[in-house]
Structures are given as C-alpha cells and as structure tokens.
Amino acid sequence: MAQKVSIDGLESAIVAELEKYSKDVRDEIKEAAKKTGRECAREIKQKSPGSEYPKYWRSKVAYQNEYGIKVVCYNIKKAWLTHLLEFGHTIKNGTGRTYGRTRAFPHIKPAEENAKKVFEERVKEILRG
C-alpha cells in the first residue's frame, strides 16, 4: 500500500536526493580529473626528449573545493627546460651572437589536447550514468 506523503515532505525528499546525486557526480568527476592528470603526466613523460628530463613529470591537485578541482602536470626539477624544448630556441655563441635555432619537441601540447578529449568523454560517461 502506498504511503501518503505531504507535498512539503515530497519536496524535501526530492531536494535531498538531488543534492546526493549532485555530490556523487561531483566526486566522480573529481576522480576522473585526477586519473586524467596522472595519464597526461605519463604521456608527457613518454614523449619527452632526453634521458633525465622525462623522469621528473608529475601531476598534482593544485586546487580543490566542494564544487571543483584543478589538476596540473609539471616537471619537478627541470621546469625551466619545458618551454625551450616545446617550442625550440635560438642558439647563441659566447659573444651573444645568434647563429641558429634548435628544433622544437612538442610533447606537452599534444598530451594536453589528448587529456582534454579523454576527460570530456569521462565526464559524458559519468553524466550518462
């Protein structure tokens, strides 16, 4: 037999369920962001040139609150090298005279673009249920 519920009680029950669902979805999205960040750092590490430089790639949660999260990938020891390798740079001799450019090794941007697509798909999957 169906239980009688007042309109006020029904409203409270619906709001409580929606809040629970919202929190569950936020938590799943945060976990997806962390996982995607770890995968992105791993991909950058695999595509990085050199022998020492790739070892130092990490991901971490830079910011998190109840409603959002920010995950960053970074190089813990050779951060100064990331821009030079990603985009190339001019070569100078001892007198300061420029005599060429090094080639670029794009390894961060491709991993970032891939991470964006993967994360978007994960969020869509979470929202589909």
C-alpha positions as CSV (number, residue, x, y, z in Angstrom):
1,M,0.0,0.0,0.0
2,A,1.3,3.4,-1.0
3,Q,2.4,5.7,1.8
4,K,0.9,9.2,1.9
5,V,3.5,11.9,1.8
6,S,2.7,15.6,2.2
7,I,3.8,18.0,-0.5
8,D,6.3,19.5,1.9
9,G,7.8,16.1,2.6
10,L,7.9,15.3,-1.0
11,E,9.8,18.5,-1.8
12,S,12.3,17.8,0.9
13,A,12.8,14.2,-0.3
14,I,13.4,15.3,-3.9
15,V,15.8,18.1,-2.9
16,A,17.7,15.7,-0.7
17,E,18.0,13.1,-3.5
18,L,19.1,15.7,-6.0
19,E,21.8,17.0,-3.6
20,K,23.0,13.5,-3.0
21,Y,23.1,12.8,-6.8
22,S,24.9,16.1,-7.4
23,K,27.6,15.3,-4.8
24,D,28.1,11.8,-6.2
25,V,28.6,13.2,-9.7
26,R,31.0,15.9,-8.5
27,D,33.0,13.3,-6.6
28,E,33.2,11.1,-9.7
29,I,34.2,14.0,-11.9
30,K,37.0,14.9,-9.4
31,E,38.3,11.3,-9.5
32,A,38.2,11.4,-13.3
33,A,40.2,14.7,-13.3
34,K,42.9,13.1,-11.1
35,K,43.1,10.0,-13.2
36,T,43.3,12.1,-16.4
37,G,46.0,14.2,-14.9
38,R,48.1,11.1,-14.0
39,E,47.7,9.8,-17.5
40,C,48.6,13.1,-19.0
41,A,51.8,13.3,-17.0
42,R,52.6,9.7,-18.1
43,E,52.1,10.6,-21.7
44,I,54.3,13.7,-21.5
45,K,56.9,11.6,-19.8
46,Q,56.8,9.1,-22.7
47,K,57.0,11.8,-25.4
48,S,59.7,13.9,-23.7
49,P,63.1,14.1,-25.3
50,G,66.3,13.3,-23.4
51,S,67.1,10.8,-20.6
52,E,66.9,12.9,-17.4
53,Y,64.2,15.4,-18.3
54,P,61.3,12.9,-18.7
55,K,61.8,11.4,-15.2
56,Y,60.6,14.4,-13.4
57,W,57.0,14.8,-14.8
58,R,54.2,14.6,-12.1
59,S,50.6,15.6,-11.7
60,K,49.0,17.0,-8.6
61,V,45.8,18.6,-7.4
62,A,46.5,22.3,-7.4
63,Y,43.1,23.3,-6.1
64,Q,40.0,21.6,-4.9
65,N,36.9,22.6,-3.1
66,E,33.4,21.2,-2.8
67,Y,32.4,22.1,-6.4
68,G,35.6,21.9,-8.4
69,I,39.1,20.7,-8.9
70,K,42.3,21.8,-10.8
71,V,44.9,19.3,-11.7
72,V,48.2,20.3,-13.1
73,C,51.1,18.5,-14.7
74,Y,54.6,19.8,-14.1
75,N,58.3,19.0,-14.2
76,I,59.7,19.0,-10.6
77,K,63.3,19.5,-11.5
78,K,63.7,20.9,-15.0
79,A,60.7,23.3,-15.3
80,W,62.9,25.9,-17.0
81,L,63.5,23.5,-19.8
82,T,59.9,22.8,-20.8
83,H,59.3,25.9,-22.9
84,L,62.7,25.6,-24.6
85,L,62.1,22.0,-25.6
86,E,58.4,22.5,-26.5
87,F,59.0,25.5,-28.8
88,G,62.7,25.4,-29.7
89,H,65.0,28.4,-29.0
90,T,67.8,30.4,-30.6
91,I,71.4,29.3,-30.2
92,K,74.0,31.9,-29.2
93,N,77.7,31.7,-29.1
94,G,79.9,33.1,-26.3
95,T,79.7,36.7,-27.7
96,G,75.9,36.7,-27.6
97,R,75.6,36.4,-31.4
98,T,72.7,34.3,-32.6
99,Y,73.6,31.6,-35.2
100,G,70.6,29.4,-35.4
101,R,67.6,27.7,-33.8
102,T,67.1,24.3,-32.1
103,R,64.2,22.2,-33.3
104,A,61.1,22.1,-31.2
105,F,60.0,18.9,-29.5
106,P,56.2,19.3,-29.0
107,H,55.4,16.9,-26.1
108,I,53.3,18.9,-23.7
109,K,50.6,20.4,-26.0
110,P,49.7,17.0,-27.7
111,A,49.3,15.4,-24.3
112,E,47.2,18.3,-23.1
113,E,44.9,18.1,-26.1
114,N,44.5,14.3,-25.6
115,A,43.8,14.8,-21.9
116,K,41.0,17.3,-22.7
117,K,39.3,14.8,-25.0
118,V,39.7,11.9,-22.6
119,F,38.4,14.0,-19.7
120,E,35.4,15.2,-21.7
121,E,34.5,11.6,-22.6
122,R,34.8,10.6,-19.0
123,V,32.5,13.4,-17.8
124,K,29.9,12.5,-20.5
125,E,30.0,8.9,-19.4
126,I,29.6,9.9,-15.8
127,L,26.6,12.1,-16.6
128,R,25.0,9.3,-18.7
129,G,25.0,7.2,-15.6
